[in-house]
Amino acid sequence: MTMLAAQKRPIPRWKWLLGAAVVAIPLLLGIGLTKDPSFIPSMIVGRSLPSFSLEPLAGTEQVASEKLLGKPLVINFWASWCVSCRDEHPLLVQLGDRAELFDEFDIIGINYRDSPVAAAQFLDRQGHFPYPSGQDKRGRLGIDFGVYGMPETFFVDAEGVVQARQVGPLTPQAIEQNLKLIGAVR
C-alpha cells in the first residue's frame, strides 16, 4: 500500500516549470537566431507623411511637406556630428544630382538636432547638397518620424505614404531597391 501511495503522488509544480523552461528556452533562442538583429521596426512605414514646415538651412524658402506631395520623395535625416553622415555624404550628393537631372523624385535633407553654424561648416567641408535641407533643431520632426540615430532615410511615394526606412548610411543597393518601391525608377 505504501508503494501504491508513492506512485500516485502528483509531480511537484517546480518540476513541471523546470521541464517547460528546458523546452522553451532552446526553442526561443532558435527562433531569435533566425531574425535579423539590425532590423528595427518603424511605426511610420505605411502611414502618411507627417505635416511639417522647417526653417531652411540655407536660403529663405521654408522646407514644407505640402510643397513636396505629388512626386516620390527621399527624406534624409543628417547631422554634422554624425560620423556615418560623412561617409554617406558623397552618395547623397550623387542622388541629389540624379533627382535634379531626371526629375523622377525629389529629395530633401533634415538637419537633426544640430546648430546651423556646425551644419554650414560641415557642408562647406564636405560639399553642399544639390537640394534643400530644413533645420530640426529640437528634434520634433525626428520624433514624428521615429528617428533614433543618424543617418536615417525615408522613402515616400507620390501619394505621401512612407514606404520604407533605411537605418544607417545608404548604399547604392538600398537606394535602387527603395526608389523602385516608391515608383521613382522607370
C-alpha positions, 0 to 999 in steps of 0.5 A: 500500500505504501508503494501504491501511495508513492506512485500516485503522488502528483509531480511537484509544480517546480518540476513541471516549470523546470521541464517547460523552461528546458523546452522553451528556452532552446526553442526561443533562442532558435527562433531569435537566431533566425531574425535579423538583429539590425532590423528595427521596426518603424511605426511610420512605414505605411502611414502618411507623411507627417505635416511639417514646415522647417526653417531652411538651412540655407536660403529663405524658402521654408522646407514644407511637406505640402510643397513636396506631395505629388512626386516620390520623395527621399527624406534624409535625416543628417547631422554634422556630428554624425560620423556615418553622415560623412561617409554617406555624404558623397552618395547623397550628393550623387542622388541629389544630382540624379533627382535634379537631372531626371526629375523622377523624385525629389529629395530633401535633407533634415538637419537633426538636432544640430546648430546651423553654424556646425551644419554650414561648416560641415557642408562647406567641408564636405560639399553642399547638397544639390537640394534643400535641407530644413533645420530640426533643431529640437528634434520634433520632426525626428520624433514624428518620424521615429528617428533614433540615430543618424543617418536615417532615410525615408522613402515616400511615394507620390501619394505621401505614404512612407514606404520604407526606412533605411537605418544607417548610411545608404548604399547604392543597393538600398537606394535602387531597391527603395526608389523602385518601391516608391515608383521613382525608377522607370 
